[in-house]
Amino acid sequence: MLGFALAAEADPPAETLFRFGALAFHVLTGRAPDASAPRPSKLNADIDADLEAWLMRVLARDPAARPESAAEALSLLEAAL
């Protein structure tokens, strides 16, 4: 199901990937990501370093630092899990 949701748009803009990451952050931590939010693992001890790295990458302030495509974001997420 996750792959279908990300693949619905062949090449979503970096903003769409950011919104997906923001949703994942909220689901995993119970808090919206913002400048004052601590690292995800501080809010949920079940978030390991790999998943946290994925979250931080899709939530990067610089769009160029985010995954280039939905396929890349999904591949990175699968590797993190």
C-alpha positions, 0 to 999 in steps of 0.5 A, a space after each residue: 500500500 505504501 508503494 502504491 501511495 508513493 508511486 501514484 505520481 511518477 515524479 512528485 515534487 520535493 514538497 510532496 515528499 516532505 509532506 509524506 515525511 511530515 505525516 510519517 513523523 507525526 504518526 511515529 511521534 505524535 507530534 508535527 515536525 517543526 524547528 522546535 521538535 527534538 529528533 524523532 528518537 527522543 520522542 519515540 524510543 522505538 525509532 532506530 537510527 536508520 528510520 530516523 535518518 530516513 525521516 530527517 532526509 525527507 524532512 530536510 530544509 533544502 529540497 535538493 537534500 531530499 530523495 529525488 523521486 518517490 521510488 528513491 524515498 520508498 527504497 530508502 524507507 524499505 532499507 531503513 525498515 
